[in-house]
Amino acid sequence: MGFTPTELSSRKKKIPKTRIATLPKPSIGLGDLIAKVATPIARFLRLPCIDKKTNELKPESPCQKRKEALNKIRAT
């Protein structure tokens, strides 16, 4: 049980074409890349730029300010 080429083309026209949504790539800044390596080291060295409660950089720390400055330079 097959379709003739004309029947097949008419059936294809009736099927709605849907677009697959593509998500944008998350942009990672140079500061984020460096922080992935440097934060565990800073945590091990018990540097004051790491918040003891969250284990993340303190927002007011010089380390966070450097990270934000480096994030302006986009890595690919």
N, C-alpha and C positions, 0 to 999 in steps of 0.2 A: 504494500500500500504506500505509494509514493505520490508526490505532487509533481505536476508539470511545472516547468520554469515560470510560466505566467502566474500560476496559482501560488507558487512559492514567493515570488516577488510581491504579490498583492498581500500575502500574509505578513511579510516582513514590514510592509508599510504600516500595518495596523498595530504593530508592537511599538509602544512608546519607548523612545530612547532616553535612558536616564544617565545623568552625569554623576560620576563618582567624585565626591568632594575630596580635594587634596588639602591636607593641613600644611601650613607653612612650616619650614624647618625652624626649630628654635635656634636663635642665634646665640652663640656662646662667645663671650668676650675673652680677651686675653687674660684679664684678671680672674675670671672664673676658672680658666684652665690652670693658672698658677695656684689659685686657692685650693684646688683639688689636691695638689701635691703638698703645698706649704702648710695648710691647716692642720693635718695630722702631726706634722713635725713641730709646729708651734704648740700644739696641745701636749705633745710629749715633753717639750722643753718648758712647759708651764709658763708660756709668755703671757703678759697681761692683756694682750689683744683678744684673747679667747674668753668668751663668757662661760663660766663654770656650770651654769644651769642648762644652757642650750647647746654647749660645745660648738658654737658658731662664732663668727667674728662679731665683736661688739660694734654697734652702729657708729659710735663716736670715736672708735679707735683709729690710729694712723694706718693700720693695716687695711681696714675697710675703705678708707679714703684712697689708698693706693690701688686697691682692687677696683674701685669705681673709676679711677682715672685710667687704669689699663683697660677697662671694659669699653671705653670709648674707641679703643683700637679693636676692630672686629677681626676675629680669627675665622678662617674658613673651615 
